[in-house]
Amino acid sequence: MFSAAMEGGRPQTEAAAEFLSRNWRAVLATAAGAYLAAGFVGGKVRLRRTKQKIARRQEEAAKQRRRMREELQRGGELVDEAKRAVLEMDIEELAEKLRSGQLRPTEVLKAYQVCTERKN
């Protein structure tokens, strides 16, 4: 058993230390290359996932815009009372209701999107 831990009469740790002392540049270059390759691959994976998320959200927004346009073409009324109330508020009142939580930012955004779509 003791002889399995020996390499040419020396312990393996001594052999490893000697190997590193002779080949430290190659070991360092290999480690640096592996680190950079792992970062590159990880970065590519994150980039691909981010691009997929952006594409999915853009498609959702496009579907919502198409739905709004179709509703307008059918003569539907996209501006309900809640949206009309948002559009008629002055800026100070609108800001206060947003701060207090009486209105959600998405409600205000949708009201103004409908207004913009009607003009286009």
N, C-alpha and C positions, 0 to 999 in steps of 0.2 A: 504494500500500500504506500509506504514511504517512497519507494522507487518511482511510483507513478507521478508523484509530485515533483520529481527531480527531472531536469533536462540536462543531460551531459554532466551530471554531478552538481548542478546548481539548482536552487529553487526556481520555480517559474517566475516569481516576482522579480528576481534578479535578471532573468532573461528578458522579461518584458521591459524592465528599466533600461537595459542595455540596448534593446531594439529601439525604444523611444529616443534614447540619446543619439543613436546613429541616424535615425530616420524621422526626426521630429518635424522637418519641413514637409515631408510627404504626408505624415499623419495630420498635421495642421491643415494642409491644403485639402485633404480628403474630408476632414470634419467641416471645414468652411464650405466646401462644395456641397456637402450633404445638407448643411443648414440653409444655404441659398436655394438649393433645389426644393427643399421642403417649403420654404417661404414662397417661392414662385408658384408651386402647385397649389398651395393653400390660397394664395392671392387669386389665382385663376378661378378656383372653385367659388370663392366669395364674390368675385366679379360676375361670374355666370349667374349665381343666385340673385344678386342685386339686379342684374339686367332682366331676369325673368320676373322679378317682383315689379319692376317699373313697367314692363310690357303688360303685365296682368292689370295693373292699376290704370294704365292708359286705355286699355280695352274696356274696362268697366266705365271709365269716364266717357268714352266714345259711345258706348251703348246707352248711357243716360242721356247724352246729347241727342242721339237719334230718336230716342223715345220722346223727348221733349218736342223735337221738330215734327214728328208724326202727329203728336197730339195737337200741335198748332195747325197743321195742315188739315186735320179733320174738323177744325173749328172749335176745338175744345178750349176750355178756360183753364189755363195753367196758373193764373194768379188767383189763388183763393183768398179768403179774408185774412188769414194769418200773414201771407206774403204781402198782400196789399197794405196791411198795417205796418209791416217792416219798411216797405218802400215809402210810406208817407211820414215816417218818423224823421225828426231833425237829427243831426249828427250827435248832439249832446245827449238826447234822450236814448238814441240807439247805443251809444257808448256806455251810458249808465246801466241800461238793461243787460248789456253783455257782461259788464263788470259784476253786477249783482247776481247773475245766473238766471235771470228771467228769460233770456234768449240764449240759444246756443249759436256759436259761430257758423255752424253748418246751415242753420235755418236762414241766417242773413245771407250767406253765400248763395244758397239756392234761390232765394227771392231775387237777388240781383242777377243771377245767371238767367233766370226766366226773362227778366226785363231785357237783358242783352240779346238773348235769342230772338225775342220778338222784333228787335230792331234789325237784326241780320236777316 
